[in-house]
Amino acid sequence: MTLLDSGATPADRCLRLFDPGQRLGWVYRNPETLRRPFPEPEPQRQPVPVAYENRATAARIAHEDRKQSVTKIGGGIALACFLLSFMGGGSLAGLAVIVAVVCMALVAHAGQSAGTAARDLENKRTELERHFQHAWQAWCERGRQHTLAQDQWMRNLDAWGALPVVSGTRRLDIFGGSQRSREGLLTVFGTSTLQQQPLIVIDLTQALVCQELSALAELASVPVDVQLLPSGMADSSILSDLTSQELVNSLVEAIYADGSEAGRAARAVDTMILNQLCGALGDDITPARLGAGLRALMGEIDDTKALTRTERNRIADDLLGDKNKDQLRDSLVRLASFLHPLERLGVERARRRPGYLTCIALDFTTGSAGTELLADLAVQSVTRRLASFQETIPAVVVALGEQGVQRRCLEQLASVCERRGAQLTVLHPHLREGSVEMIGGGTVGFMRLGNHQEAGVAADFLGRRHSFVLHSLTNTEGTAVNTSVARTFGSSVSKGTTYSHSVTEGSNWGGSSSSTYQGGPNPLSSTNSISSGGNYSETSGTSTSTTRTTNESTTHTTGDSQSTSTAHGEQRVYEYVVEPTQLQALADFSLLLVERRPDGSVSVHAADCNPNIALLDQVSTQPLPHAAPP
C-alpha cells in the first residue's frame, strides 16, 4: 500500500496519477471481504468421565441396598435375640446389641463410600469447569488479538487498485460516456502514459476534455503544448516540419476525406495545382502564401503581403495558361475557399517550443466547414508526422466529437501507428455509423451508452454465453386428516349330541377251611366252606347340548399427516454476457474493458475512471495483488 503523508495537499495527491504503470482506471475491492475469521474453534466443556459417575452411582445404590438389607436382616436378628433374652438370659441381649452395632457400622461404611464417590465426582466436575473457563478466556483473548491484527492488516490494504492496460496493446477503442467521464478517462490514461513516452492528444470534442490533463501535466512540470483551433491557429504546429509534398497531401486528404469515387479526379487535379504552386513558391510554403497564389491564378486582387510582386506576376502569367485557368476555375475556387480560413495557421509558431504533451483541440467555436477541415487536417498532420518521426514514438489519443472525423483519416492514422509501433487510443462518443465499422480493431472498452440501439450493438459485440438460471420455484405444503369407523357384528350357534353305552360284567369265587382243638374225646374239629358269585350291568345314555354366541365390536381409526416440499428447477439459457440495459445504466465514470481470451471466451473487467479517486486513502496506482478469499 502507498502511504501518504497526512499533511499532503490535494495537488500532491493528484501527482500520484503520474506514477509508473499505464492504467485506465481503478478497481474497487472491499478489504472486509478479505477478513479471515478466527480459525480456532470455541472450546467445549469436557464431560465428566463415565467412571466417576458410575462409581458414584454404584456407591449410592450400594449404600441404599445395604441400608435396606441391614435394616431388615440385622434388625430382625437383633429383635429375635432381644426377645429370646427374656427366656435365655442376658447373653442373648448382649448378642442383640452386638448385632445392632455391626449393622450400624456396615451402614456407616457404605454411606462413607457413597460420600467419598460423590465428592470425587463433584471435584472432577469442578476441575473440568475450571479448565474450561481458563481455556475459554484464553480463546477469547486470542480471538481479540486476531481481530486487532486483522483490523490493522486491513487498514494497510488498498481498497482501490489500478486497471492496467494489457502489455503490448497497440490499439484501444472506448465507446460511449459523457464529456466529463471521457475527460476523466483521458486524465487517468494520459497522466500514466506520460511516465513512459510522449503523448499527442487530438481533442475534437469542442469541449476541451484535454484541459484537465494539460493542467495536471503543467503542475507536474511536464512540457505542455496546447494548440486551440481555430482561435489559436496562429500558434499551431499541425503544418510545421512538413515538406511541400507532405503539406499538399495533407491538405488534399483533409479536403477529400470522405474518399468518394467521384472526388478521385478532382483530388488528382487539386494535387497537381498545389504541386505546381509549391514549385513556384520555392521553399517558403505556408497556407497564407498558397492562398495568395490561388487568388493570383484566379486574377483576384490580393491585399496581403504574403507574395512579392514578382512571385504574384510569375504565378499569374506563367504557371497556367488562360485556357487552363478557365477549365480549372472551379478547382481554384474550391481550394481557395478551403485555404482561406487556414491562412493564419502557424504564423506565430516560432515563439512556441514543442511539448512532451501536445494537445491539439477544437475550441467552442460552432461547427463549420473550416472547423471540420481543421479536424481532418489535424489528424492528417499527426499521421504524416508519425510516418517520418525519428525520435521516441509518442502515443496518440483521438477524442472524437459529435461530428466525428472522416473514417478514411482515422484508418490512415491507425495504419501508420501500427506500422511505427505507436499506441493509438480513440474515444468514440457514440457507437453508430462509422464507429460500428471500427469496433474490434483492438482492445475495446465501453462506457455508458444511453441509446438502446448502441447498447444493443455493444451487447452483441460482447457476445452471448450458456448459463443455468432459475427456471421454476415450487413450494408445496399439505395437511391430510383420515378418520375411519368400523363396526363388526357376529353371531354363532353350535349344537351337539353325545351318545354313551357301557357294559359291566364280573364274577367272584372263594373257599375257606378251619380246625379247632377243644380237648376231650373229640379234641380236633375242622370246617370247610366254598363260595362263588357273579354280576352283570349295562348302561346306555344320550345327551344333547346347544350353544348360541353373539358378538359386536366398533373400531375408530384417526390419522393426521403433514407434508412440505420445496423444489427449484434450472434451465440452460443462451444470453448476453452483459445485457443492453446494464450498459445503459452504467455510472458516469464506469468503464467495462473487454478482454477476449484465446479460447474465444469474453472476460469483462469493470473499473472507475474518476481521477479524484487518487485523492482518497487506501488507493494504489498498481494492480491489486491477488488474494484468495477466506
C-alpha positions in Angstrom: 0.0 0.0 0.0 1.2 3.5 -0.8 1.4 5.5 2.4 0.7 9.2 2.1 1.7 12.0 4.4 -1.4 13.0 6.4 -0.5 16.6 5.6 -0.3 16.1 1.8 -2.2 18.6 -0.2 -4.7 17.6 -2.9 -2.2 18.8 -5.5 0.4 16.4 -4.1 -2.1 13.5 -4.2 -3.1 14.4 -7.8 0.6 13.9 -8.7 0.1 10.2 -7.9 -1.6 10.0 -11.3 1.8 10.2 -12.8 3.1 7.1 -11.1 4.5 4.5 -13.4 2.2 1.9 -15.0 -0.3 2.7 -17.8 -3.8 2.4 -16.5 -7.4 3.1 -17.5 -9.0 3.5 -14.1 -9.3 1.8 -10.7 -10.9 -1.4 -9.5 -12.5 -1.4 -6.1 -12.1 -4.3 -3.7 -13.7 -4.1 -0.2 -10.9 -5.1 2.3 -13.6 -6.6 4.5 -14.1 -9.4 2.0 -10.5 -10.5 2.8 -11.0 -10.6 6.6 -10.1 -14.0 7.8 -12.1 -15.5 10.6 -10.5 -16.7 13.8 -9.5 -20.3 12.8 -9.6 -21.9 16.3 -12.9 -23.5 17.3 -14.5 -22.4 20.5 -13.5 -24.7 23.4 -16.2 -27.0 24.6 -16.9 -28.3 28.1 -15.4 -31.7 28.7 -17.9 -34.2 30.0 -17.1 -35.9 33.4 -15.6 -39.3 32.8 -18.1 -42.1 32.9 -16.1 -44.0 35.5 -16.6 -41.2 38.1 -20.4 -41.2 37.5 -20.5 -44.9 37.5 -18.5 -45.1 40.8 -20.8 -42.5 42.5 -23.9 -44.2 41.2 -22.7 -47.7 42.3 -21.7 -46.4 45.8 -25.1 -44.7 46.2 -27.0 -47.8 45.2 -24.8 -50.0 47.4 -25.5 -47.7 50.3 -29.2 -47.8 49.7 -29.2 -51.6 49.3 -27.1 -52.1 52.4 -29.2 -49.9 54.5 -32.3 -51.7 53.4 -30.8 -55.2 53.8 -29.2 -54.4 57.2 -32.4 -52.9 58.4 -34.3 -56.0 57.5 -31.9 -58.8 58.4 -29.9 -57.2 61.1 -32.9 -55.7 62.7 -34.8 -59.0 62.7 -31.8 -60.8 64.2 -31.4 -58.2 66.9 -35.1 -58.2 67.7 -35.1 -62.0 67.9 -32.1 -62.1 70.2 -33.7 -59.4 72.4 -36.9 -61.3 72.7 -35.1 -64.6 73.5 -33.1 -62.8 76.1 -36.1 -62.8 78.3 -36.1 -66.7 78.3 -32.5 -67.5 77.8 -30.7 -64.9 79.9 -28.6 -61.8 79.4 -26.2 -63.3 76.9 -28.8 -63.0 74.2 -29.4 -59.4 75.0 -25.7 -58.7 74.6 -25.7 -60.5 71.3 -28.6 -58.3 70.2 -26.6 -55.2 71.0 -23.5 -56.5 69.1 -25.7 -57.3 66.0 -27.1 -53.8 66.1 -23.7 -52.2 66.4 -22.4 -54.3 63.5 -25.3 -53.4 61.3 -24.8 -49.7 62.1 -21.1 -50.0 61.2 -21.9 -51.7 57.9 -24.4 -48.9 57.0 -22.0 -46.2 58.0 -19.2 -47.7 56.0 -21.4 -47.9 52.9 -22.5 -44.3 53.5 -18.9 -43.1 53.8 -18.0 -44.9 50.5 -21.0 -43.2 48.8 -20.0 -39.8 50.1 -16.4 -40.3 49.0 -17.5 -41.2 45.5 -19.9 -38.2 45.3 -17.1 -35.8 46.5 -14.8 -37.3 43.8 -17.4 -36.7 41.2 -18.0 -33.1 42.3 -14.3 -32.4 42.5 -13.8 -33.7 39.0 -16.7 -31.7 37.7 -15.2 -28.5 39.3 -11.8 -29.2 37.9 -13.2 -29.7 34.4 -15.2 -26.4 34.7 -12.1 -24.6 35.9 -10.1 -25.9 33.0 -12.9 -24.9 30.6 -13.1 -21.4 32.0 -9.4 -21.0 31.7 -9.4 -22.3 28.1 -12.4 -20.2 27.1 -10.8 -17.0 28.5 -7.6 -17.8 26.7 -9.5 -18.5 23.5 -11.4 -15.1 23.8 -8.1 -13.3 24.3 -6.5 -15.0 21.2 -9.7 -14.1 19.2 -9.4 -10.5 20.3 -5.8 -10.4 19.3 -6.6 -12.0 16.0 -9.3 -9.4 15.4 -7.0 -6.5 16.2 -4.3 -7.9 13.9 -6.9 -8.3 11.1 -8.1 -4.7 11.6 -4.5 -3.4 11.4 -3.9 -5.6 8.3 -7.0 -4.4 6.5 -6.2 -0.7 7.3 -2.9 -1.3 5.5 -4.7 -2.9 2.5 -5.5 -0.9 -0.6 -9.2 -0.7 -1.4 -8.6 0.7 -4.9 -6.1 -0.7 -7.4 -5.3 0.2 -11.0 -6.9 -1.4 -14.0 -3.7 -1.7 -16.2 -3.5 -1.6 -19.9 -2.5 -5.0 -21.2 1.1 -5.1 -22.1 1.6 -4.8 -25.9 -1.7 -3.1 -26.6 -1.4 -1.1 -29.7 -5.0 -0.1 -30.3 -7.7 0.9 -27.8 -11.2 2.0 -28.7 -13.5 3.4 -26.0 -17.2 3.9 -26.9 -19.8 6.0 -25.1 -19.6 8.0 -22.0 -20.3 11.7 -21.2 -17.9 14.5 -21.8 -17.0 14.5 -18.1 -16.4 10.8 -18.0 -14.3 10.9 -21.1 -12.3 13.8 -19.6 -11.7 11.7 -16.5 -10.6 8.7 -18.6 -8.3 10.9 -20.7 -6.8 12.3 -17.5 -6.1 8.9 -15.8 -4.8 7.3 -19.0 -2.8 10.3 -20.2 -1.0 11.0 -16.9 0.1 7.4 -16.6 1.2 7.3 -20.3 3.4 10.4 -19.8 5.6 8.4 -17.5 6.8 6.2 -20.3 6.5 8.1 -23.6 5.4 11.4 -25.1 1.7 11.9 -25.8 -0.2 13.6 -28.6 -3.9 14.3 -27.9 -6.2 15.3 -30.7 -9.3 16.7 -28.9 -12.1 17.1 -31.5 -14.9 17.2 -28.9 -15.1 21.1 -28.9 -15.5 20.6 -25.1 -11.7 20.7 -24.2 -11.7 17.3 -22.5 -7.9 17.6 -22.5 -7.9 20.7 -20.3 -7.6 18.7 -17.0 -4.8 16.6 -18.4 -2.8 19.6 -19.5 -3.3 21.4 -16.2 -2.0 18.4 -14.2 0.9 18.0 -16.6 1.9 21.6 -16.1 1.6 21.0 -12.3 4.0 18.1 -12.7 6.4 20.2 -14.7 5.8 18.3 -17.9 6.4 20.5 -21.0 2.9 21.1 -22.4 1.9 22.4 -25.8 -1.8 23.2 -26.1 -3.0 24.3 -29.6 -6.5 25.7 -29.8 -8.2 25.6 -33.2 -9.3 27.8 -34.8 -8.9 30.6 -32.2 -5.2 29.9 -31.6 -4.3 28.6 -35.0 -1.5 31.1 -35.3 0.4 29.1 -32.6 -0.4 25.7 -34.1 2.2 23.3 -35.4 0.0 21.0 -37.3 1.7 22.0 -40.5 5.2 22.6 -39.1 8.1 20.5 -40.3 6.2 19.1 -43.2 7.7 19.1 -46.7 5.9 20.7 -49.6 4.7 17.2 -50.8 3.5 16.2 -47.3 1.7 19.5 -46.9 0.0 19.1 -50.3 -1.0 15.5 -49.5 -2.3 16.5 -46.0 -4.4 19.4 -47.5 -5.9 17.2 -50.2 -6.6 14.3 -48.0 -8.3 16.6 -45.5 -10.4 18.2 -48.2 -11.4 14.9 -49.7 -11.5 12.8 -46.5 -14.8 11.1 -47.4 -12.9 9.2 -50.2 -15.7 9.1 -52.6 -15.1 7.7 -56.1 -16.5 10.9 -57.7 -13.8 13.0 -55.9 -10.9 11.0 -57.1 -10.4 13.0 -60.3 -10.9 16.3 -58.5 -8.4 15.2 -55.9 -5.8 14.5 -58.6 -6.5 17.9 -60.2 -6.1 19.7 -56.9 -2.9 17.8 -56.1 -1.5 18.9 -59.5 -2.4 22.6 -58.9 -0.9 22.7 -55.4 2.3 20.9 -56.5 2.8 23.4 -59.3 2.0 26.3 -57.0 4.5 24.9 -54.4 7.1 24.7 -57.1 6.6 28.4 -57.9 6.7 29.5 -54.3 10.0 27.8 -53.5 10.9 26.6 -50.0 8.8 29.2 -48.1 5.4 27.4 -48.3 2.6 28.4 -45.9 -1.2 28.3 -46.2 -1.2 32.1 -46.5 1.2 32.0 -49.5 -0.7 29.2 -51.0 -4.0 31.1 -50.7 -2.4 34.2 -52.2 -1.0 32.2 -55.1 -4.5 30.7 -55.8 -6.0 34.2 -55.8 -3.3 35.3 -58.2 -4.2 32.4 -60.5 -7.8 33.5 -60.4 -6.8 37.1 -61.2 -8.2 38.4 -57.9 -6.8 41.4 -56.1 -4.8 40.4 -53.1 -4.2 43.0 -50.4 -1.9 40.7 -48.3 1.8 40.8 -48.4 2.3 37.1 -48.5 3.7 37.2 -52.0 6.1 39.6 -53.6 5.0 41.4 -56.8 7.5 39.2 -58.8 6.0 36.0 -57.3 2.5 37.1 -58.0 3.2 38.1 -61.6 5.1 34.8 -62.3 2.2 32.7 -60.9 -0.5 34.7 -62.7 1.3 34.8 -66.0 3.5 31.7 -66.3 2.0 28.9 -64.1 -1.1 28.2 -66.1 -2.4 29.2 -69.5 -5.6 31.2 -69.9 -7.5 28.2 -71.3 -6.4 26.0 -68.4 -7.3 28.7 -65.9 -10.9 28.7 -67.3 -11.1 24.9 -67.1 -9.7 24.7 -63.6 -11.5 27.7 -62.2 -13.9 25.5 -60.1 -10.9 23.7 -58.6 -9.1 27.0 -57.9 -12.2 28.5 -56.2 -12.7 25.3 -54.1 -9.0 25.3 -53.0 -9.0 29.0 -52.2 -12.2 28.6 -50.1 -10.7 25.8 -48.1 -7.4 27.5 -47.6 -8.8 31.0 -46.7 -9.7 30.0 -43.1 -6.2 28.5 -42.7 -4.1 31.4 -43.8 -3.0 32.3 -40.2 -2.2 28.7 -39.4 1.2 28.5 -37.7 2.3 32.1 -38.5 3.4 32.7 -34.9 4.6 29.1 -34.2 8.3 30.2 -33.9 7.7 31.6 -30.4 6.5 28.2 -29.1 8.5 25.2 -28.1 7.4 21.7 -28.7 5.9 19.9 -25.7 6.3 16.4 -24.2 2.5 16.6 -24.1 0.9 18.0 -27.2 -2.8 18.8 -27.2 -4.5 19.8 -30.5 -8.0 20.8 -29.5 -11.0 22.3 -31.3 -12.4 25.1 -29.1 -16.0 26.1 -28.5 -16.5 27.6 -32.0 -19.6 26.4 -33.7 -19.2 23.8 -36.4 -18.4 25.0 -39.9 -16.6 23.7 -43.0 -13.4 25.3 -41.8 -13.7 23.6 -38.4 -14.3 20.2 -40.0 -11.3 20.8 -42.3 -9.1 21.7 -39.3 -10.2 18.5 -37.6 -9.3 16.3 -40.6 -6.2 18.3 -41.2 -5.1 17.8 -37.5 -5.5 14.0 -37.9 -3.7 14.1 -41.3 -0.9 16.2 -39.8 -0.3 13.8 -37.0 -0.4 10.9 -39.4 2.3 12.5 -41.6 4.4 13.4 -38.7 4.3 9.9 -37.2 5.3 8.4 -40.6 8.6 10.3 -40.5 9.2 10.7 -36.8 12.8 10.0 -35.9 12.7 10.4 -32.1 10.7 8.4 -29.4 7.4 7.4 -31.0 4.6 9.1 -29.0 1.3 7.6 -28.0 -1.7 9.1 -29.8 -5.2 9.7 -28.3 -8.0 10.9 -30.5 -11.1 12.2 -28.7 -13.8 12.4 -31.4 -16.7 14.8 -31.2 -20.3 14.7 -32.1 -19.5 15.5 -35.8 -16.7 12.9 -35.8 -13.9 12.8 -38.3 -13.8 11.1 -41.7 -13.2 7.3 -41.4 -10.5 7.5 -44.1 -8.4 9.8 -41.9 -8.7 7.5 -38.9 -7.9 4.4 -40.9 -4.8 6.1 -42.3 -3.7 7.2 -38.7 -4.3 3.6 -37.4 -2.3 2.1 -40.2 0.7 4.4 -39.6 0.5 3.8 -35.8 0.5 0.1 -36.4 3.5 0.3 -38.7 5.5 2.5 -36.4 4.5 0.7 -33.2 2.7 3.7 -31.8 -0.1 3.2 -29.4 -3.4 4.6 -30.7 -6.4 5.3 -28.4 -9.7 6.5 -29.9 -12.6 7.8 -27.7 -15.9 7.5 -29.6 -18.8 9.4 -28.1 -21.3 7.0 -29.8 -21.4 3.6 -31.3 -23.0 4.2 -34.6 -22.3 4.7 -38.3 -18.5 4.7 -38.9 -17.7 3.7 -35.2 -19.5 0.4 -35.6 -17.3 -0.5 -38.5 -14.1 0.3 -36.5 -15.1 -1.8 -33.4 -12.9 -4.8 -32.8 -9.7 -3.4 -34.3 -8.0 -3.7 -30.9 -8.9 -3.7 -27.3 -12.4 -2.4 -26.7 -14.0 -0.6 -23.7 -17.5 0.6 -23.1 -18.8 3.4 -21.0 -22.4 4.4 -20.6 -24.4 4.0 -23.8 -27.7 5.7 -23.3 -29.2 4.9 -26.7 -30.8 1.5 -26.8 -29.6 0.7 -30.3 -26.0 1.5 -29.4 -26.3 -0.6 -26.2 -27.6 -3.5 -28.3 -24.7 -3.3 -30.7 -22.3 -3.3 -27.7 -24.0 -6.3 -26.2 -23.8 -8.2 -29.5 -20.1 -7.5 -29.6 -19.6 -8.7 -26.1 -21.4 -11.9 -27.2 -23.5 -14.5 -25.5 -22.8 -17.4 -23.3 -24.6 -20.5 -21.9 -25.6 -20.4 -18.3 -28.0 -22.1 -15.9 -30.7 -19.8 -14.5 -33.5 -20.4 -12.0 -36.5 -21.5 -14.1 -39.1 -22.5 -11.6 -39.6 -22.4 -7.8 -42.3 -24.6 -6.2 -43.2 -24.6 -2.5 -45.9 -27.1 -1.5 -47.5 -27.6 1.9 -50.2 -30.1 2.6 -52.2 -31.5 5.5 -54.3 -34.7 5.4 -56.7 -36.0 8.1 -58.0 -39.5 7.8 -60.8 -40.8 10.1 -62.4 -44.3 9.7 -65.1 -46.0 11.8 -65.6 -49.8 11.5 -68.4 -51.8 13.2 -68.4 -55.6 13.3 -71.4 -57.7 14.2 -71.3 -61.5 14.6 -73.3 -64.5 15.9 -72.8 -68.2 16.1 -74.9 -71.3 17.0 -73.4 -74.6 17.9 -75.4 -77.8 18.7 -74.0 -81.2 19.8 -75.4 -84.7 20.7 -73.5 -87.2 22.8 -74.3 -90.9 22.8 -72.9 -93.3 25.6 -73.2 -97.0 26.2 -71.3 -99.1 28.8 -71.4 -102.8 29.8 -70.0 -104.1 33.2 -69.7 -107.9 33.9 -67.9 -109.6 36.8 -67.6 -112.9 38.6 -66.1 -113.9 42.0 -65.4 -117.2 43.9 -63.7 -118.2 47.1 -63.1 -121.1 49.7 -62.2 -121.3 53.4 -61.3 -124.2 56.0 -60.8 -124.0 59.7 -59.7 -126.6 62.5 -60.4 -126.2 66.3 -58.8 -128.2 69.2 -61.3 -128.4 72.1 -59.9 -131.3 74.3 -61.9 -134.3 75.3 -62.8 -137.2 73.2 -63.0 -135.0 70.1 -60.3 -132.8 70.6 -60.0 -131.6 67.0 -62.8 -130.2 64.7 -62.5 -128.9 61.2 -64.8 -126.9 58.9 -64.5 -126.4 55.1 -66.6 -123.8 53.1 -66.6 -122.9 49.4 -68.5 -119.7 47.9 -68.9 -118.3 44.3 -70.9 -115.5 42.7 -71.1 -113.1 39.7 -72.6 -109.7 38.5 -73.6 -108.0 35.2 -74.6 -104.4 34.5 -75.3 -102.4 31.2 -75.8 -98.7 30.9 -76.9 -96.5 27.9 -77.3 -92.7 27.7 -77.9 -89.8 25.2 -77.2 -86.1 25.9 -77.9 -83.1 23.6 -76.4 -79.5 24.1 -77.0 -76.2 22.1 -74.7 -73.1 22.4 -75.6 -69.6 21.0 -72.8 -66.9 20.8 -73.3 -63.2 19.7 -70.5 -60.5 19.5 -70.4 -56.9 18.4 -67.3 -54.6 18.0 -66.7 -51.0 16.9 -63.2 -49.6 15.8 -62.4 -45.9 15.4 -59.2 -45.0 13.4 -57.9 -41.4 13.0 -54.7 -40.4 11.2 -53.1 -36.9 10.6 -50.3 -36.2 8.2 -48.5 -33.0 7.1 -46.1 -32.7 4.1 -43.9 -29.8 2.9 -41.8 -29.8 -0.2 -39.6 -27.2 -1.9 -38.3 -27.6 -5.4 -36.4 -25.4 -7.8 -35.6 -26.0 -11.4 -32.8 -24.6 -13.5 -32.7 -24.1 -17.3 -29.8 -23.7 -19.6 -30.1 -20.5 -21.5 -28.0 -18.6 -24.1 -28.0 -15.0 -23.1 -25.9 -11.8 -23.3 -22.7 -11.6 -21.3 -23.8 -8.0 -20.4 -27.4 -7.0 -21.0 -28.1 -3.8 -23.1 -30.0 -2.4 -20.1 -26.9 -2.8 -18.0 -24.8 -0.8 -20.5 -27.5 1.9 -20.5 -27.5 2.1 -16.7 -23.7 2.3 -16.1 -22.5 5.0 -13.7 -21.0 8.1 -15.2 -17.3 7.1 -14.7 -17.8 3.3 -15.1 -15.8 1.5 -17.7 -16.1 -2.0 -19.0 -12.9 -3.3 -20.6 -13.4 -6.3 -22.9 -10.7 -9.0 -23.0 -11.0 -11.8 -25.5 -9.2 -14.9 -24.5 -7.6 -17.3 -26.9 -10.4 -19.8 -26.5 -12.9 -17.3 -27.7 -14.5 -16.5 -24.4 -15.0 -13.0 -23.2 -13.8 -11.5 -19.9 -15.2 -8.1 -18.8 -13.3 -6.0 -16.3 -15.1 -3.2 -14.6 -13.3 -0.1 -13.4 -13.9 3.5 -12.4 -12.0 6.2 -14.3 -12.7 9.1 -12.0 -9.3 10.8 -11.4 -10.5 12.1 -8.0 -10.1 8.6 -6.6 -6.4 9.4 -6.4 -7.3 11.8 -3.5 -8.6 9.0 -1.4 -6.8 6.9 1.1 -6.1 3.2 0.5 -5.5 3.8 -3.2 -2.8 2.1 -5.2 -1.6 3.1 -8.6 -0.7 -0.5 -9.3 -3.0 -3.5 -9.8 -4.3 -5.1 -6.6 -2.4 -8.3 -5.7 -4.4 -11.4 -5.9 -5.8 -12.5 -2.6 -7.5 -15.8 -2.1 -10.9 -15.4 -0.4 -11.1 -16.6 3.2 
